[in-house]
Amino acid sequence: MTRIAVIGGGLAGLSASRALQQRGIHTVLFEAGSRLGGRALTDELDGLRIDPCAQLFGSMYENFLALVRDVGLGEQLVRVPGRDALWRDGRAHEVVYGSVASMATSGGLPLFTRLRLGGMYAPFLARHAHDLSISAPEKAAVAGLDNESIAAWGEREIDEAFVSALVYPQLGAYYAASPDDTSAGFYHILARYGMDVTLYAVNGGVGSVAERIGSRILEAGGELRLSSPVREVTLTDGTPHQPGPVAIRTDAGEETFDGVIAALPAPLLPPMLRGAPEGLQRWLAEVRYHPAVALVLTLDTPTSGRFFGLSFPRGTTRYVSAVAVQEHKGIPLSDRNRGALVVFSTPEVAGTLVGMESREVLDLMLPEVASAFPGIEKRVTRARVYRWPEGAPVMYPGYLARVGGFRKDSPEGDSSIVLAGDYLYGPSVEGAVLSGLAAADRLTSRLRIHG
Ligand SMILES: Cc1cc2nc3c(=O)[nH]c(=O)nc-3n(C[C@H](O)[C@H](O)[C@H](O)COP(=O)(O)OP(=O)(O)OC[C@H]3O[C@@H](n4cnc5c(N)ncnc54)[C@H](O)[C@@H]3O)c2cc1C
């Protein structure tokens, strides 16, 4: 029987394992951490189940939503109001998250910016709709939209407020990225879908999706090895028609497999790879990640107001780019008399905060949170800091073209390793699932397995 190793128990690795299993292939999934999900994480703090990382999922996430339904959690997908707010002139101005149409009418943006959004940006996105695809982001490169940053494009085509008040907080909060190093094409993809999107949250937390996929994998006879970091992956030469086997070394010893799906953040892979095609090593070296930091605060009472996400335009704060008010997400907290905030750092300081003690991070971020939530310090019952040195892949100008090159030139060659991970599509749960499904397809066809 064909045996495949999958490295990484995030949504990329889990969706790849499940897809392989559905073709009758035996998979063994190695996860370094003690639980599944990776950055699709739900944690319990002070008696409340909270998502410190991925929060919301758009209706365009077809593969992620299908997977959630497929594992029997469809009823836990809750449509959320998507109410957001921009902090400007000392108060919160409500907008609908990501929606250009809503931004065009929001008091949070200057009049000129709103006019340009409605009169220029919305028609631009409609014109380019065909080039702006979440499942084929490289199309934006072919359309010439990947050559400059969204900061450069936005300042030239719209104005500075578009970049600082709209692009900056959105990229900072949800992608740990800044307008200066993000491809205009990638932002246009987000904005295109934002024109008409329904947002969902997962009742019970996004981590429950990972746990459920894990249970399904076990039920179907697959293996899950938690707390099993892979230390070394050694590829061996095969015949012209069949790639050679691959050896996986963990602390428990070495095992041989017919193939491997590496579903972990790209920078973690090269140091453990032996015998990989040179082109693959070169391609991986071009992938960069932003660190990300989130501070979770549980509160003794719910927060007033209606908005879920409060974003801070560039220059108004140093440490905090956005606050996600959990009790206004659209799914109730387990205790309705309590509250919880997830506070995301600005992209400029994430690299510093990621190496700091939790107390220092709290001391730096809390005063800025208090500027928008007066008196919050007295309501905090617990605080926890989450750090992701590999928070989100950098979708830098030219990166979408590189992703296109990956699919066209296949740097994996005919080896028995295939890559998966959000960096192959875009930093979202949909990007992760798309990459896992595509990896399962590539490996089965390379190993000539007919499931
Ligand atoms: C702050 C933040 C907010 C976000 N918000 C959203 C959002 O609202 N909506 C959305 O769609 N997306 C969001 N995202 C993005 C989303 O969380 C990720 O794109 C997605 O979860 C990535 O999945 P993955 O499987 O590619 O990687 P990961 O989830 O990182 O999985 C990789 C796994 O590999 C494991 N691993 C690493 N090294 C080894 C090893 N040596 N051996 C074995 N296992 C190993 C890791 O422990 C991890 O579990 C957010 C991301 C961040 C950082």
Ligand as a Chemical Component Dictionary entry (heavy atoms), coordinates in Angstrom:
data_LIG
# 
_chem_comp.id                   LIG 
_chem_comp.type                 NON-POLYMER 
_chem_comp.pdbx_formal_charge   0 
_chem_comp.three_letter_code    LIG 
# 
loop_
_chem_comp_atom.comp_id 
_chem_comp_atom.atom_id 
_chem_comp_atom.alt_atom_id 
_chem_comp_atom.type_symbol 
_chem_comp_atom.charge 
_chem_comp_atom.model_Cartn_x 
_chem_comp_atom.model_Cartn_y 
_chem_comp_atom.model_Cartn_z 
_chem_comp_atom.pdbx_ordinal 
LIG C1  C1  C 0 -2.670 37.273 12.915 1  
LIG C2  C2  C 0 -3.275 36.466 11.785 2  
LIG C3  C3  C 0 -4.633 36.610 11.490 3  
LIG C4  C4  C 0 -5.203 35.843 10.459 4  
LIG N1  N1  N 0 -6.535 36.021 10.171 5  
LIG C5  C5  C 0 -7.106 35.279 9.185  6  
LIG C6  C6  C 0 -8.499 35.373 8.912  7  
LIG O1  O1  O 0 -9.236 36.115 9.598  8  
LIG N2  N2  N 0 -9.000 34.612 7.902  9  
LIG C7  C7  C 0 -8.225 33.766 7.168  10 
LIG O2  O2  O 0 -8.739 33.100 6.265  11 
LIG N3  N3  N 0 -6.903 33.632 7.421  12 
LIG C8  C8  C 0 -6.328 34.364 8.405  13 
LIG N4  N4  N 0 -4.997 34.226 8.664  14 
LIG C9  C9  C 0 -4.195 33.317 7.829  15 
LIG C10 C10 C 0 -4.397 31.829 8.156  16 
LIG O3  O3  O 0 -4.412 31.620 9.546  17 
LIG C11 C11 C 0 -3.269 31.014 7.520  18 
LIG O4  O4  O 0 -3.112 31.427 6.173  19 
LIG C12 C12 C 0 -3.506 29.501 7.508  20 
LIG O5  O5  O 0 -4.035 29.062 8.738  21 
LIG C13 C13 C 0 -2.186 28.813 7.167  22 
LIG O6  O6  O 0 -2.318 27.392 7.141  23 
LIG P1  P1  P 0 -1.081 26.467 6.738  24 
LIG O7  O7  O 0 -1.540 25.067 6.901  25 
LIG O8  O8  O 0 -0.526 26.892 5.438  26 
LIG O9  O9  O 0 0.069  26.789 7.810  27 
LIG P2  P2  P 0 0.074  26.586 9.393  28 
LIG O10 O10 O 0 -1.285 26.770 9.941  29 
LIG O11 O11 O 0 1.163  27.447 9.914  30 
LIG O12 O12 O 0 0.469  25.041 9.579  31 
LIG C14 C14 C 0 1.805  24.579 9.560  32 
LIG C15 C15 C 0 1.949  23.516 10.626 33 
LIG O13 O13 O 0 3.242  22.922 10.501 34 
LIG C16 C16 C 0 3.694  22.608 11.802 35 
LIG N5  N5  N 0 5.143  22.425 11.749 36 
LIG C17 C17 C 0 6.114  23.354 11.656 37 
LIG N6  N6  N 0 7.333  22.768 11.641 38 
LIG C18 C18 C 0 7.126  21.437 11.718 39 
LIG C19 C19 C 0 7.993  20.296 11.746 40 
LIG N7  N7  N 0 9.335  20.421 11.675 41 
LIG N8  N8  N 0 7.437  19.073 11.838 42 
LIG C20 C20 C 0 6.090  18.915 11.916 43 
LIG N9  N9  N 0 5.235  19.958 11.895 44 
LIG C21 C21 C 0 5.745  21.210 11.790 45 
LIG C22 C22 C 0 3.241  23.809 12.619 46 
LIG O14 O14 O 0 3.231  23.490 14.012 47 
LIG C23 C23 C 0 1.850  24.054 12.055 48 
LIG O15 O15 O 0 0.846  23.367 12.760 49 
LIG C24 C24 C 0 -4.415 34.948 9.700  50 
LIG C25 C25 C 0 -3.042 34.784 10.019 51 
LIG C26 C26 C 0 -2.480 35.542 11.045 52 
LIG C27 C27 C 0 -1.031 35.335 11.380 53 
# 
loop_
_chem_comp_bond.comp_id 
_chem_comp_bond.atom_id_1 
_chem_comp_bond.atom_id_2 
_chem_comp_bond.value_order 
_chem_comp_bond.pdbx_ordinal 
LIG C1  C2  SING 1  
LIG C2  C3  SING 2  
LIG C2  C26 DOUB 3  
LIG C3  C4  DOUB 4  
LIG C4  N1  SING 5  
LIG C4  C24 SING 6  
LIG N1  C5  DOUB 7  
LIG C5  C6  SING 8  
LIG C5  C8  SING 9  
LIG C6  O1  DOUB 10 
LIG C6  N2  SING 11 
LIG N2  C7  SING 12 
LIG C7  O2  DOUB 13 
LIG C7  N3  SING 14 
LIG N3  C8  DOUB 15 
LIG C8  N4  SING 16 
LIG N4  C9  SING 17 
LIG N4  C24 SING 18 
LIG C9  C10 SING 19 
LIG C10 O3  SING 20 
LIG C10 C11 SING 21 
LIG C11 O4  SING 22 
LIG C11 C12 SING 23 
LIG C12 O5  SING 24 
LIG C12 C13 SING 25 
LIG C13 O6  SING 26 
LIG O6  P1  SING 27 
LIG P1  O7  DOUB 28 
LIG P1  O8  SING 29 
LIG P1  O9  SING 30 
LIG O9  P2  SING 31 
LIG P2  O10 DOUB 32 
LIG P2  O11 SING 33 
LIG P2  O12 SING 34 
LIG O12 C14 SING 35 
LIG C14 C15 SING 36 
LIG C15 O13 SING 37 
LIG C15 C23 SING 38 
LIG O13 C16 SING 39 
LIG C16 N5  SING 40 
LIG C16 C22 SING 41 
LIG N5  C17 SING 42 
LIG N5  C21 SING 43 
LIG C17 N6  DOUB 44 
LIG N6  C18 SING 45 
LIG C18 C19 SING 46 
LIG C18 C21 DOUB 47 
LIG C19 N7  SING 48 
LIG C19 N8  DOUB 49 
LIG N8  C20 SING 50 
LIG C20 N9  DOUB 51 
LIG N9  C21 SING 52 
LIG C22 O14 SING 53 
LIG C22 C23 SING 54 
LIG C23 O15 SING 55 
LIG C24 C25 DOUB 56 
LIG C25 C26 SING 57 
LIG C26 C27 SING 58 
# 
